[in-house]
């Protein structure tokens, strides 16, 4: 009787152990929902992380990515797009995940170093060959007869950074808010078309040949210079804004899918030597001080300010400037009259 049950029981134990081993190394899939101009960076980073994860855990990880205007992307996640991680260029587009449905905790930024922003960039001005309009600073973009391509600040973090960079340049020079508003009003009156995101604005400027200048992230400039025909040069304003690129696990999604371990590791690896080196390759400024020093010729030092420093943080900037009926809406409504 004992011999009769021993063999099936042993087989059952073996099958259970095999199932456990398979589960430990089961394939998993992550979706990274990101902003418009990070396609190439995350394509390279995903390959590197998948290889690292396979070598470390034995698990095959499939990494998918979605890109568009940052606020549109964040809105899609709020509306149900099942992002395991969200990687944005401003904190407000992750804050809304906490505010609208509790997809992340309110203190999400405290979970990783540098307020969960593993890379930065700066907002710069790209002009055409020879800089025929002699554009050197923000005030030049507000002059009559200048055409400036900027993505829509209501849908694009790139556009919001441009608005805040121009406004903040006046404040940092000792000007008053009324003077900053006047400059920004004139600058945005010179925008012929508002695209939904930074990559679409690049297409408008470089492919459709619209505008005397494109305002974009420093990280986007080499890509434009290499991919589009034409000779462009970058103008570094006297002072500009530091764009910090925050990231977060989307807690409700990863807990439902069972992918928290993979998602957290994916974001932490952005701070690794390899992750930071890939950022440098794609012209994102690393947080690693040794790498930043090594590539100081590539990442030109210039006076910068943060959203916290000049505007009291993203929540206040959003409420004051970009909410419905805020200062940006007032400026654009006045321009249409």
Backbone as numpy.savetxt, mean C-alpha at the origin, in Angstrom:
# Nx Ny Nz CAx CAy CAz Cx Cy Cz
-9.65 -64.41 19.77 -10.49 -63.20 19.77 -9.62 -61.95 19.77
-8.58 -61.97 20.59 -7.68 -60.82 20.64 -6.95 -60.66 19.31
-6.52 -61.76 18.72 -5.80 -61.71 17.45 -6.68 -61.17 16.34
-7.97 -61.49 16.39 -8.93 -61.06 15.38 -9.04 -59.54 15.33
-9.04 -58.88 16.51 -9.21 -57.41 16.56 -7.88 -56.66 16.45
-6.78 -57.32 16.69 -5.50 -56.63 16.71 -5.14 -56.03 15.35
-5.32 -56.78 14.27 -4.92 -56.31 12.96 -5.76 -55.13 12.47
-7.10 -55.20 12.56 -7.89 -54.04 12.17 -7.59 -52.82 13.02
-7.36 -53.03 14.33 -7.07 -51.89 15.19 -5.75 -51.22 14.80
-4.74 -52.06 14.50 -3.45 -51.52 14.07 -3.60 -50.74 12.78
-4.41 -51.27 11.88 -4.64 -50.57 10.61 -5.34 -49.24 10.85
-6.29 -49.23 11.79 -7.01 -48.00 12.10 -6.07 -46.95 12.68
-5.18 -47.38 13.59 -4.21 -46.47 14.18 -3.29 -45.90 13.11
-2.81 -46.78 12.23 -1.91 -46.34 11.15 -2.60 -45.33 10.25
-3.87 -45.61 9.92 -4.62 -44.69 9.06 -4.81 -43.34 9.73
-5.09 -43.39 11.04 -5.28 -42.15 11.79 -4.01 -41.33 11.82
-2.87 -41.99 12.06 -1.60 -41.29 12.09 -1.26 -40.71 10.72
-1.55 -41.47 9.67 -1.29 -40.97 8.32 -2.15 -39.75 8.01
-3.42 -39.80 8.46 -4.31 -38.67 8.24 -3.80 -37.44 8.99
-3.30 -37.66 10.22 -2.75 -36.55 10.99 -1.55 -35.95 10.32
-0.67 -36.79 9.78 0.51 -36.30 9.08 0.12 -35.52 7.85
-0.88 -36.02 7.11 -1.34 -35.31 5.91 -1.93 -33.97 6.27
-2.69 -33.93 7.38 -3.30 -32.68 7.81 -2.24 -31.66 8.18
-1.15 -32.17 8.80 -0.08 -31.26 9.23 0.56 -30.57 8.04
0.53 -31.22 6.87 1.17 -30.66 5.69 0.17 -30.44 4.56
-1.09 -30.27 4.93 -2.12 -30.06 3.91 -1.88 -28.74 3.19
-2.25 -28.72 1.93 -2.12 -27.49 1.17 -3.03 -26.41 1.74
-2.60 -25.16 1.63 -3.41 -24.02 2.09 -3.32 -22.91 1.05
-4.31 -22.05 1.06 -4.37 -20.92 0.13 -4.60 -19.64 0.90
-3.82 -18.61 0.58 -4.00 -17.29 1.17 -4.32 -16.28 0.08
-5.16 -15.32 0.40 -5.44 -14.19 -0.49 -4.93 -12.91 0.16
-4.06 -12.22 -0.55 -3.56 -10.92 -0.12 -4.28 -9.84 -0.93
-5.07 -9.03 -0.26 -5.76 -7.91 -0.91 -4.93 -6.66 -0.66
-4.46 -6.05 -1.75 -3.48 -4.98 -1.64 -3.87 -3.79 -2.50
-3.06 -2.75 -2.43 -3.35 -1.54 -3.21 -2.76 -1.65 -4.61
-2.93 -0.58 -5.38 -2.84 -0.67 -6.84 -1.45 -0.97 -7.38
-0.40 -0.44 -6.76 0.91 -0.48 -7.41 1.88 -1.47 -6.76
1.35 -2.50 -6.12 2.22 -3.49 -5.47 2.22 -4.84 -6.18
1.64 -4.89 -7.37 1.53 -6.18 -8.07 2.88 -6.88 -8.21
3.86 -6.18 -8.74 5.16 -6.78 -9.02 5.89 -7.17 -7.74
5.79 -6.31 -6.72 6.45 -6.62 -5.46 5.90 -7.91 -4.87
4.57 -8.02 -4.77 4.02 -9.21 -4.14 4.13 -10.45 -5.01
4.22 -10.28 -6.31 4.47 -11.43 -7.18 5.81 -12.07 -6.80
6.84 -11.25 -6.64 8.17 -11.76 -6.24 8.16 -12.25 -4.80
7.54 -11.47 -3.92 7.53 -11.84 -2.51 6.79 -13.16 -2.28
5.67 -13.34 -2.98 4.89 -14.57 -2.81 5.71 -15.80 -3.19
6.47 -15.71 -4.28 7.31 -16.84 -4.68 8.35 -17.15 -3.60
8.96 -16.10 -3.05 9.98 -16.30 -2.03 9.38 -16.89 -0.76
8.22 -16.36 -0.35 7.63 -16.86 0.89 7.12 -18.28 0.74
6.53 -18.60 -0.40 6.04 -19.97 -0.62 7.19 -20.96 -0.54
8.34 -20.60 -1.11 9.52 -21.45 -1.05 10.01 -21.59 0.40
10.07 -20.47 1.11 10.48 -20.49 2.52 9.54 -21.36 3.35
8.26 -21.22 3.12 7.26 -21.95 3.90 7.35 -23.46 3.62
7.56 -23.80 2.38 7.69 -25.22 2.01 8.91 -25.83 2.67
10.03 -25.09 2.64 11.26 -25.59 3.24 11.14 -25.69 4.76
10.39 -24.79 5.35 10.28 -24.72 6.81 9.27 -25.72 7.36
8.13 -25.87 6.68 7.02 -26.66 7.22 6.66 -27.89 6.39
7.12 -27.93 5.14 6.72 -29.01 4.25 5.38 -28.78 3.57
4.73 -27.67 3.90 3.40 -27.38 3.36 3.50 -26.59 2.06
2.72 -26.99 1.08 2.61 -26.23 -0.16 1.57 -25.14 0.02
1.98 -23.90 -0.20 1.10 -22.76 0.04 0.83 -22.05 -1.28
-0.45 -21.88 -1.59 -0.86 -21.13 -2.78 -1.18 -19.70 -2.35
-0.55 -18.74 -3.02 -0.70 -17.33 -2.64 -1.33 -16.57 -3.79
-2.50 -16.02 -3.55 -3.21 -15.22 -4.54 -3.18 -13.76 -4.13
-3.26 -12.86 -5.11 -3.21 -11.43 -4.81 -4.28 -10.69 -5.60
-4.78 -9.61 -5.00 -5.81 -8.77 -5.61 -5.38 -7.32 -5.45
-5.51 -6.52 -6.51 -5.03 -5.14 -6.49 -6.05 -4.18 -7.08
-6.03 -2.96 -6.56 -6.90 -1.90 -7.05 -6.70 -0.67 -6.18
-7.51 0.36 -6.38 -7.47 1.52 -5.51 -7.63 1.08 -4.06
-6.82 1.63 -3.17 -6.74 1.10 -1.81 -8.09 1.11 -1.08
-8.82 2.21 -1.17 -10.10 2.27 -0.46 -11.13 1.34 -1.07
-11.10 1.19 -2.39 -11.99 0.22 -3.03 -11.67 -1.19 -2.57
-10.39 -1.49 -2.44 -9.97 -2.81 -2.00 -10.42 -3.08 -0.57
-10.21 -2.10 0.29 -10.64 -2.26 1.68 -12.15 -2.42 1.76
-12.89 -1.65 0.94 -14.34 -1.77 0.91 -14.79 -3.14 0.45
-14.05 -3.74 -0.48 -14.38 -5.08 -0.95 -14.23 -6.11 0.16
-13.20 -5.94 0.99 -13.01 -6.86 2.11 -14.15 -6.70 3.12
-14.52 -5.47 3.40 -15.65 -5.21 4.30 -16.92 -5.84 3.75
-17.07 -5.80 2.42 -18.28 -6.33 1.78 -18.27 -7.85 1.65
-17.16 -8.50 1.99 -17.16 -9.95 1.99 -16.06 -10.64 1.23
-15.18 -9.89 0.55 -14.04 -10.52 -0.11 -13.16 -11.17 0.96
-12.93 -12.47 0.82 -12.30 -13.25 1.90 -10.78 -13.13 1.88
-10.28 -11.97 2.26 -8.84 -11.74 2.33 -8.28 -12.33 3.62
-7.22 -13.12 3.49 -6.52 -13.59 4.69 -5.66 -12.48 5.27
-5.05 -11.69 4.37 -4.26 -10.55 4.79 -4.63 -9.35 3.94
-4.46 -8.17 4.50 -4.67 -6.94 3.76 -3.39 -6.11 3.90
-2.90 -5.61 2.77 -1.64 -4.87 2.75 -1.88 -3.54 2.04
-1.93 -2.47 2.80 -2.36 -1.18 2.27 -1.23 -0.15 2.31
-1.54 1.07 1.92 -0.55 2.15 2.00 -0.96 3.22 3.01
-1.99 2.95 3.77 -2.38 3.87 4.84 -3.23 3.13 5.86
-3.12 3.56 7.10 -3.79 2.86 8.19 -5.31 2.96 8.12
-5.83 4.05 7.57 -7.29 4.23 7.57 -7.99 3.14 6.78
-7.32 2.59 5.76 -7.95 1.54 4.97 -7.91 0.18 5.65
-7.22 0.08 6.76 -7.33 -1.12 7.59 -8.24 -0.83 8.79
-8.22 0.40 9.25 -9.10 0.78 10.36 -10.57 0.50 10.05
-10.97 0.68 8.78 -12.39 0.48 8.47 -12.79 -0.99 8.63
-11.82 -1.90 8.56 -12.14 -3.30 8.79 -12.51 -3.54 10.25
-11.92 -2.74 11.14 -12.29 -2.82 12.56 -13.61 -2.12 12.81
-13.82 -1.00 12.14 -14.99 -0.17 12.39 -16.27 -0.74 11.77
-16.13 -1.45 10.66 -17.31 -1.96 9.94 -17.34 -3.49 9.97
-17.66 -4.02 11.10 -17.83 -5.46 11.19 -16.83 -6.20 12.04
-15.86 -5.48 12.59 -14.92 -6.13 13.48 -14.09 -7.22 12.83
-13.67 -7.00 11.59 -12.86 -8.00 10.89 -11.45 -8.09 11.46
-10.96 -6.98 12.04 -9.67 -6.95 12.73 -9.88 -6.21 14.04
-9.02 -6.40 15.04 -9.16 -5.65 16.29 -8.76 -4.19 16.10
-9.26 -3.33 16.94 -8.97 -1.91 16.82 -7.49 -1.61 16.97
-6.78 -2.43 17.72 -5.35 -2.20 17.94 -4.47 -3.04 17.01
-4.95 -3.35 15.83 -4.23 -4.20 14.88 -2.81 -3.71 14.60
-2.61 -2.39 14.63 -1.30 -1.83 14.26 -0.21 -2.15 15.28
-0.60 -2.60 16.47 0.38 -2.89 17.51 0.96 -4.30 17.39
0.48 -5.08 16.44 0.86 -6.49 16.39 2.21 -6.75 15.74
2.70 -5.80 14.94 3.98 -5.96 14.26 4.79 -4.69 14.42
6.11 -4.75 14.20 6.96 -3.56 14.38 6.57 -2.39 13.47
6.98 -1.20 13.91 6.75 0.04 13.14 5.28 0.24 12.81
4.43 0.01 13.81 2.99 0.15 13.62 2.50 -0.73 12.47
3.07 -1.92 12.38 2.70 -2.92 11.37 2.93 -2.44 9.94
3.90 -1.54 9.75 4.25 -1.06 8.41 5.68 -1.48 8.09
5.88 -2.58 7.35 7.23 -3.09 7.10 8.02 -2.32 6.06
7.35 -1.47 5.27 8.04 -0.67 4.25 7.44 0.73 4.20
8.17 1.64 3.54 7.66 3.00 3.32 7.99 3.42 1.89
7.45 4.55 1.50 7.84 5.21 0.26 7.65 6.71 0.50
7.91 7.50 -0.51 7.66 8.94 -0.42 6.91 9.36 -1.68
6.15 10.43 -1.57 5.40 10.95 -2.71 6.28 11.93 -3.49
6.39 11.67 -4.79 7.27 12.47 -5.65 6.50 12.92 -6.89
7.15 13.72 -7.71 6.55 14.25 -8.94 7.34 13.72 -10.13
6.65 13.13 -11.07 7.28 12.65 -12.30 6.93 13.61 -13.44
7.95 14.05 -14.15 7.73 15.00 -15.25 8.31 14.42 -16.54
7.98 15.05 -17.64 8.43 14.58 -18.94 9.86 15.06 -19.23
10.45 14.48 -20.25 11.84 14.71 -20.61 12.18 16.20 -20.64
13.25 16.55 -19.93 13.70 17.93 -19.91 12.91 18.84 -18.97
11.85 18.29 -18.35 11.01 19.08 -17.44 10.63 20.41 -18.08
9.91 20.37 -19.22 9.65 21.59 -19.99 8.88 22.66 -19.22
8.08 22.27 -18.23 7.32 23.25 -17.45 8.06 23.70 -16.20
9.31 23.23 -16.04 10.16 23.62 -14.91 9.46 23.44 -13.56
8.94 22.26 -13.37 8.24 21.92 -12.13 9.27 21.46 -11.10
9.33 22.14 -9.98 10.33 21.83 -8.96 9.73 21.57 -7.58
8.50 22.02 -7.35 7.92 21.86 -6.02 6.40 21.87 -6.15
5.73 21.67 -5.01 4.28 21.57 -5.00 3.60 22.82 -5.56
4.14 23.97 -5.25 3.51 25.22 -5.72 3.49 25.30 -7.24
4.48 24.68 -7.90 4.52 24.72 -9.36 3.35 23.95 -9.97
2.86 22.95 -9.27 1.73 22.17 -9.78 0.42 22.95 -9.72
0.41 24.02 -8.96 -0.80 24.83 -8.81 -0.83 26.02 -9.77
0.20 26.18 -10.59 0.25 27.32 -11.50 -0.72 27.14 -12.66
-1.23 28.24 -13.20 -2.12 28.16 -14.36 -1.42 27.49 -15.53
-2.16 26.68 -16.27 -1.61 26.05 -17.46 -0.88 24.75 -17.22
-0.77 24.32 -15.96 -0.12 23.05 -15.63 -1.19 21.97 -15.50
-0.96 20.84 -16.14 -1.89 19.70 -16.07 -1.25 18.60 -15.22
-1.93 18.19 -14.17 -1.39 17.24 -13.19 -2.27 16.00 -13.12
-1.66 14.84 -13.22 -2.39 13.58 -13.11 -2.25 13.03 -11.70
-3.39 12.86 -11.04 -3.45 12.37 -9.66 -4.64 11.42 -9.56
-4.51 10.26 -8.94 -5.68 9.41 -8.74 -6.65 10.02 -7.72
-7.87 9.59 -7.78 -8.94 10.14 -6.95 -8.69 9.89 -5.46
-8.56 10.93 -4.65 -8.34 10.73 -3.21 -9.49 10.02 -2.50
-10.65 9.96 -3.10 -11.77 9.26 -2.46 -11.63 7.74 -2.58
-10.86 7.28 -3.57 -10.73 5.85 -3.78 -9.29 5.35 -3.68
-8.33 6.26 -3.68 -6.93 5.87 -3.77 -6.09 6.47 -2.65
-5.32 5.62 -1.98 -4.38 6.12 -0.99 -3.31 6.98 -1.63
-2.92 6.63 -2.84 -1.96 7.42 -3.60 -2.47 8.86 -3.75
-3.74 8.99 -4.10 -4.33 10.32 -4.24 -4.41 11.07 -2.93
-4.73 10.37 -1.86 -4.80 11.03 -0.54 -3.43 11.50 -0.10
-2.42 10.67 -0.34 -1.06 11.09 0.03 -0.65 12.34 -0.75
-1.03 12.43 -2.02 -0.70 13.62 -2.82 -1.33 14.86 -2.21
-2.61 14.77 -1.91 -3.34 15.88 -1.29 -2.66 16.30 0.01
-2.36 15.33 0.86 -1.77 15.65 2.17 -0.34 16.14 2.04
0.39 15.63 1.03 1.77 16.08 0.82 1.79 17.56 0.46
0.90 17.96 -0.44 0.85 19.36 -0.86 0.39 20.25 0.31
-0.63 19.82 1.01 -1.15 20.59 2.15 -0.05 20.71 3.22
0.56 19.59 3.56 1.56 19.58 4.62 2.80 20.38 4.28
3.13 20.48 2.99 4.31 21.26 2.60 4.16 22.72 3.00
2.95 23.22 2.92 2.68 24.61 3.32 2.83 24.76 4.84
2.26 23.81 5.57 2.31 23.87 7.04 3.76 23.74 7.52
4.52 22.84 6.93 5.91 22.64 7.36 6.78 23.86 7.04
6.37 24.65 6.07 7.11 25.87 5.72 6.66 27.07 6.56
5.77 26.83 7.52 5.30 27.90 8.39 4.01 28.54 7.96
3.37 28.00 6.92 2.12 28.57 6.43 0.93 28.18 7.30
-0.19 28.81 7.00 -1.41 28.57 7.77 -2.34 27.63 6.98
-3.32 27.01 7.66 -4.26 26.11 6.97 -4.97 26.77 5.78
-5.29 28.06 5.89 -5.97 28.73 4.78 -5.07 28.77 3.54
-3.78 28.96 3.76 -2.83 28.97 2.65 -2.67 27.58 2.05
-2.66 26.58 2.91 -2.57 25.19 2.44 -3.80 24.84 1.61
-4.95 25.26 2.09 -6.19 24.98 1.35 -6.19 25.66 0.00
-5.67 26.87 -0.05 -5.61 27.61 -1.33 -4.71 26.89 -2.32
-3.55 26.40 -1.85 -2.64 25.69 -2.74 -3.29 24.41 -3.27
-3.87 23.64 -2.38 -4.47 22.38 -2.78 -5.65 22.61 -3.72
-6.41 23.66 -3.47 -7.54 23.99 -4.35 -7.05 24.27 -5.76
-6.00 25.06 -5.89 -5.45 25.39 -7.20 -4.85 24.16 -7.87
-4.15 23.33 -7.08 -3.53 22.13 -7.63 -4.58 21.18 -8.19
-5.63 20.92 -7.42 -6.63 19.96 -7.88 -7.51 20.51 -9.00
-7.54 21.81 -9.14 -8.22 22.40 -10.30 -7.46 22.12 -11.59
-6.19 21.75 -11.46 -5.35 21.44 -12.62 -5.35 19.96 -12.99
-6.20 19.17 -12.35 -6.25 17.73 -12.63 -7.30 17.46 -13.71
-6.90 16.98 -14.90 -7.86 16.80 -15.99 -8.76 15.58 -15.83
-8.27 14.53 -15.14 -9.06 13.32 -14.98 -8.64 12.63 -13.69
-9.62 12.11 -12.95 -9.32 11.40 -11.71 -9.49 9.91 -11.93
-8.37 9.19 -11.95 -8.42 7.74 -12.08 -8.67 7.11 -10.72
-9.09 5.82 -10.75 -9.45 5.15 -9.51 -8.28 4.73 -8.65
-7.09 4.59 -9.25 -5.93 4.15 -8.49 -4.64 4.61 -9.13
-3.52 4.35 -8.45 -2.23 4.82 -8.91 -1.80 4.23 -10.24
-2.06 2.95 -10.48 -1.63 2.33 -11.74 -2.44 2.89 -12.91
-3.72 3.15 -12.70 -4.53 3.76 -13.77 -4.05 5.17 -14.07
-3.64 5.90 -13.04 -3.10 7.25 -13.25 -1.79 7.18 -14.05
-0.98 6.18 -13.76 0.25 5.98 -14.52 -0.05 5.77 -16.00
-1.05 4.94 -16.29 -1.46 4.69 -17.67 -1.91 5.98 -18.35
-2.69 6.78 -17.64 -3.16 8.05 -18.19 -1.99 8.95 -18.57
-1.00 9.02 -17.70 0.14 9.91 -17.93 1.10 9.36 -18.98
1.48 8.10 -18.84 2.55 7.55 -19.68 2.06 6.95 -20.99
0.88 6.36 -20.98 0.39 5.70 -22.19 -0.56 6.60 -22.99
-1.42 7.29 -22.29 -2.36 8.19 -22.98 -1.75 9.58 -23.18
-0.59 9.80 -22.59 0.18 11.04 -22.80 -0.60 12.29 -22.34
-1.28 12.14 -21.22 -2.04 13.25 -20.64 -1.26 13.79 -19.45
-1.18 15.12 -19.37 -0.59 15.76 -18.20 0.87 16.14 -18.36
1.23 17.20 -17.64 2.63 17.64 -17.58 3.38 16.94 -16.46
2.66 16.46 -15.49 3.28 15.82 -14.33 2.35 14.75 -13.77
2.96 13.74 -13.20 2.24 12.69 -12.49 2.76 12.68 -11.07
1.86 12.72 -10.10 2.27 12.61 -8.70 2.03 11.16 -8.27
3.07 10.53 -7.77 2.97 9.11 -7.44 3.99 8.75 -6.37
4.01 7.48 -6.01 5.01 7.02 -5.05 6.36 6.85 -5.73
7.41 7.12 -5.00 8.76 6.91 -5.49 8.95 5.49 -6.02
8.33 4.52 -5.39 8.49 3.12 -5.79 7.94 2.84 -7.18
7.04 3.67 -7.66 6.42 3.47 -8.97 7.27 4.02 -10.11
8.17 4.96 -9.82 8.89 5.67 -10.87 9.76 4.76 -11.75
10.62 3.90 -11.18 11.45 3.06 -12.06 10.63 2.15 -12.96
9.48 1.67 -12.47 8.63 0.83 -13.29 8.10 1.61 -14.50
7.70 2.85 -14.27 7.22 3.69 -15.36 8.33 3.92 -16.37
9.51 4.22 -15.87 10.63 4.50 -16.76 11.02 3.30 -17.59
10.84 2.08 -17.05 11.27 0.89 -17.77 10.18 0.32 -18.67
8.91 0.47 -18.28 7.84 -0.19 -19.01 7.22 0.66 -20.12
7.27 1.97 -19.96 6.61 2.83 -20.93 7.64 3.55 -21.79
7.33 3.67 -23.05 8.23 4.42 -23.92 8.17 5.89 -23.53
9.27 6.56 -23.66 9.33 7.95 -23.24 10.37 8.14 -22.16
10.85 9.35 -22.05 11.90 9.66 -21.08 11.30 10.53 -20.00
11.33 10.05 -18.78 10.76 10.77 -17.65 11.83 11.01 -16.59
11.64 12.03 -15.81 12.56 12.28 -14.70 11.77 12.59 -13.44
12.34 12.22 -12.32 11.66 12.40 -11.05 12.08 13.70 -10.40
11.12 14.40 -9.84 11.36 15.63 -9.10 11.06 15.36 -7.63
12.05 15.58 -6.78 11.85 15.46 -5.34 11.51 16.84 -4.79
10.31 17.02 -4.26 9.95 18.33 -3.70 10.85 18.69 -2.52
10.78 19.95 -2.11 11.59 20.41 -0.98 11.25 19.62 0.29
9.99 19.29 0.42 9.55 18.44 1.52 8.38 17.62 1.03
8.25 16.40 1.55 7.17 15.54 1.10 6.70 14.64 2.24
5.70 13.86 1.95 5.10 13.02 2.98 5.69 11.61 2.94
5.84 11.02 4.10 6.31 9.64 4.20 5.09 8.72 4.13
5.05 7.89 3.12 3.95 6.93 2.98 4.33 5.64 3.69
3.62 5.31 4.74 3.87 4.09 5.49 2.88 3.02 5.05
3.38 1.80 4.83 2.59 0.75 4.19 2.20 -0.33 5.20
1.06 -0.17 5.88 0.69 -1.11 6.95 0.06 -2.40 6.42
0.14 -3.43 7.24 -0.38 -4.76 6.89 -1.11 -5.35 8.09
-2.04 -6.25 7.79 -2.74 -6.93 8.89 -3.34 -8.24 8.43
-3.34 -9.19 9.33 -4.15 -10.39 9.16 -5.62 -9.96 9.27
-6.50 -10.57 8.48 -7.94 -10.33 8.60 -8.48 -11.44 9.50
-8.63 -11.12 10.77 -8.85 -12.13 11.81 -10.07 -13.01 11.56
-11.19 -12.40 11.21 -12.41 -13.18 11.04 -12.28 -14.19 9.90
-11.54 -13.81 8.88 -11.36 -14.71 7.74 -10.43 -15.86 8.09
-9.26 -15.54 8.66 -8.29 -16.62 8.92 -8.78 -17.58 9.99
-9.55 -17.07 10.95 -10.07 -17.96 11.98 -11.15 -18.89 11.42
-11.91 -18.38 10.46 -12.93 -19.21 9.81 -12.28 -20.25 8.90
-11.23 -19.85 8.18 -10.57 -20.75 7.23 -9.52 -21.65 7.89
-9.07 -21.27 9.08 -8.00 -22.02 9.73 -6.63 -21.70 9.17
-6.44 -20.47 8.70 -5.16 -20.08 8.07 -4.40 -19.03 8.86
-4.70 -18.87 10.13 -4.03 -17.84 10.92 -2.51 -18.06 10.96
-2.09 -19.28 11.18 -0.66 -19.56 11.29 0.07 -19.12 10.02
-0.47 -19.48 8.88 0.17 -19.14 7.61 0.13 -17.63 7.36
-1.00 -17.01 7.65 -1.17 -15.58 7.39 -0.24 -14.74 8.27
-0.14 -15.11 9.53 0.76 -14.36 10.43 2.21 -14.51 9.99
2.58 -15.71 9.59 3.96 -15.94 9.13 4.24 -15.15 7.85
3.26 -15.09 6.98 3.39 -14.35 5.71 3.72 -12.88 5.96
3.06 -12.28 6.93 3.31 -10.87 7.22 4.61 -10.67 7.99
4.91 -11.55 8.91 6.16 -11.42 9.67 7.38 -11.54 8.75
7.27 -12.34 7.71 8.39 -12.55 6.81 8.71 -11.29 5.99
7.77 -10.37 5.91 8.05 -9.08 5.26 9.18 -8.34 5.95
9.39 -8.61 7.24 10.44 -7.95 8.02 11.77 -8.71 7.97
11.76 -9.90 7.37 12.98 -10.71 7.30 13.98 -10.08 6.35
15.21 -10.55 6.40 16.23 -10.04 5.48 15.81 -10.22 4.03
15.25 -11.40 3.72 14.83 -11.63 2.33 13.65 -10.75 1.95
12.68 -10.64 2.84 11.53 -9.79 2.56 11.91 -8.35 2.35
12.81 -7.84 3.17 13.26 -6.46 3.04 14.08 -6.26 1.77
14.87 -7.26 1.39 15.66 -7.16 0.16 14.77 -7.13 -1.07
13.67 -7.89 -1.05 12.73 -7.87 -2.17 12.05 -6.50 -2.24
11.77 -5.91 -1.09 11.20 -4.57 -1.07 12.15 -3.57 -1.74
13.43 -3.67 -1.41 14.42 -2.78 -2.03 14.44 -2.98 -3.54
14.40 -4.22 -3.98 14.39 -4.52 -5.43 13.25 -3.80 -6.12
12.12 -3.67 -5.43 10.95 -3.02 -6.01 10.81 -1.57 -5.54
11.93 -1.01 -5.09 12.03 0.42 -4.81 11.16 0.90 -3.65
10.83 -0.03 -2.76 10.19 0.33 -1.50 11.28 0.52 -0.46
11.14 1.54 0.34 12.14 1.82 1.36 12.01 0.82 2.51
13.10 0.11 2.83 13.02 -0.91 3.88 13.08 -0.30 5.27
12.61 -1.05 6.25 12.76 -0.64 7.65 14.12 -1.06 8.20
14.73 -2.05 7.57 16.04 -2.53 7.98 17.06 -1.41 7.81
17.63 -0.88 8.91 18.53 0.27 8.81 19.80 -0.01 8.01
20.31 -1.23 8.10 21.52 -1.58 7.35 21.25 -1.54 5.84
20.10 -2.08 5.43 19.74 -2.05 4.01 19.49 -0.63 3.53
18.84 0.17 4.36 18.56 1.55 3.99 19.86 2.32 3.79
20.82 2.06 4.65 22.12 2.71 4.52 22.86 2.22 3.29
22.77 0.92 3.04 23.45 0.33 1.89 22.95 0.93 0.58
21.66 1.25 0.54 21.05 1.76 -0.70 20.69 3.24 -0.60
21.49 4.00 0.14 21.18 5.41 0.33 21.25 6.21 -0.97
22.03 5.73 -1.94 22.07 6.41 -3.24 20.76 6.22 -3.99
20.11 5.10 -3.75 18.83 4.80 -4.41 17.68 5.51 -3.74
17.73 5.58 -2.42 16.66 6.22 -1.65 17.17 7.56 -1.14
16.98 8.56 -1.95 17.51 9.89 -1.67 16.94 10.43 -0.35
17.81 10.93 0.49 17.36 11.53 1.73 16.76 12.90 1.48
15.60 13.15 2.03 14.96 14.45 1.90 14.03 14.65 3.10
13.72 15.91 3.41 12.83 16.17 4.53 11.44 15.57 4.29
10.97 14.78 5.24 9.64 14.20 5.14 8.86 14.47 6.42
7.56 14.35 6.32 6.71 14.43 7.50 5.68 13.31 7.41
5.10 12.97 8.54 4.11 11.89 8.58 2.71 12.46 8.75
1.74 11.62 8.48 0.34 12.00 8.68 0.09 12.30 10.15
0.70 11.52 11.03 0.53 11.77 12.47 1.06 13.15 12.85
2.20 13.50 12.31 2.89 14.73 12.68 2.11 15.98 12.29
1.58 16.02 11.09 0.94 17.23 10.58 -0.58 17.21 10.71
-1.18 16.01 10.62 -2.64 15.93 10.55 -3.29 15.25 11.75
-2.47 14.84 12.72 -3.03 14.21 13.91 -3.44 12.77 13.72
-2.91 12.11 12.69 -3.23 10.71 12.43 -4.23 10.54 11.30
-4.32 9.30 10.81 -5.19 9.04 9.67 -6.67 9.22 9.99
-7.08 8.86 11.19 -8.50 9.00 11.52 -8.93 10.46 11.47
-8.10 11.33 12.00 -8.44 12.75 11.98 -8.34 13.31 10.56
-7.31 12.89 9.82 -7.18 13.35 8.43 -8.38 12.91 7.61
-8.81 11.68 7.81 -9.97 11.17 7.08 -11.22 11.96 7.44
-11.41 12.22 8.72 -12.60 12.94 9.16 -12.60 14.39 8.69
-11.44 15.03 8.75 -11.36 16.44 8.38 -11.40 16.66 6.87
-10.71 15.80 6.14 -10.47 16.07 4.72 -11.25 15.20 3.75
-11.41 13.90 4.06 -11.90 12.99 3.02 -13.27 12.38 3.29
-13.88 12.68 4.42 -15.24 12.20 4.64 -16.17 12.92 3.66
-17.35 12.37 3.46 -18.34 13.04 2.62 -18.65 14.41 3.20
-18.47 15.44 2.39 -18.69 16.81 2.85 -17.48 17.44 3.50
-16.35 16.70 3.54 -15.13 17.23 4.13 -14.44 18.25 3.24
-13.24 18.65 3.65 -12.55 19.74 2.94 -12.29 19.37 1.49
-11.93 18.12 1.20 -11.69 17.74 -0.19 -12.95 17.90 -1.03
-14.09 17.47 -0.52 -15.35 17.64 -1.25 -15.67 19.11 -1.45
-15.40 19.93 -0.45 -15.65 21.37 -0.58 -14.78 21.98 -1.68
-13.52 21.53 -1.73 -12.59 22.05 -2.75 -13.05 21.67 -4.15
-13.39 20.41 -4.34 -13.77 19.94 -5.68 -15.13 20.50 -6.09
-16.03 20.68 -5.12 -17.35 21.27 -5.45 -17.17 22.71 -5.90
-16.27 23.44 -5.23 -16.01 24.84 -5.61 -15.41 24.91 -7.00
-14.56 23.91 -7.34 -13.92 23.90 -8.65 -14.88 23.64 -9.78
-16.03 22.97 -9.47 -17.01 22.65 -10.52 -17.97 23.79 -10.81
-17.96 24.80 -9.93 -18.90 25.90 -10.11 -18.42 26.88 -11.19
